[in-house]
Amino acid sequence: MSTVWMNELSWVDYQARMANDKPPILLPVGALEQHGPHLPLGTDGLLSAAVAADAAARVGGLVAPTLSYGYKSQPKCGGGQHFCGTTSVDAATLIGSVRDAVREFARHGVTKLVILNGHYENQWFLIEGIDLGLRDVGPGARLEVMRLEYWDFMTPETLAHVFTDGFPGFALEHAAVLETSMMLHYPRRWCGSI
Ligand SMILES: [Zn+2]
């Protein structure tokens, strides 16, 4: 069976992949927060997982299960913590989760790890988790980690085409044109592995 989802492999199949083709691992990170009345609470994780699955299919990678809880929602880029359903973690929790993931994937022999973020507020805490994780494993692990937000790849041409009155910036795009369009674009089968 060919799958991009790591959690659908047995451990022996995963071990064989690590021994043979050493697939890059993509770890989506999201959040559980209000996304207006029309989008799911888990939009950030669903989209980062969907983009990760697309990328993994193209490069022979594997997508690890999403870190589905993100750092606290902020009023200027997510609405704030007062919404029912918004369920956030402390910075230390997110940093620790990423640090643990870096260490564990290094132990598996992974050499390329992509932390693919879908929640604006997560960014600096992911960097800290990666930094601490790489410090834990040391240079002998030969692990390279890339952190990115999927919106990094929106070209100026696309933004100009979509936002004819001017692009307001990604922070203000929460639950707006970009996320709504992407949720319409991705069929359900891409939106998570469970
Ligand atoms: Zn979002």
Boltz pocket constraint, residues with backbone or C-beta under 6 A from the ligand:
constraints:
  - pocket:
      binder: B
      contacts: [[A, 35], [A, 43], [A, 44], [A, 118], [A, 119], [A, 174], [A, 175], [A, 179]]
      max_distance: 6.0
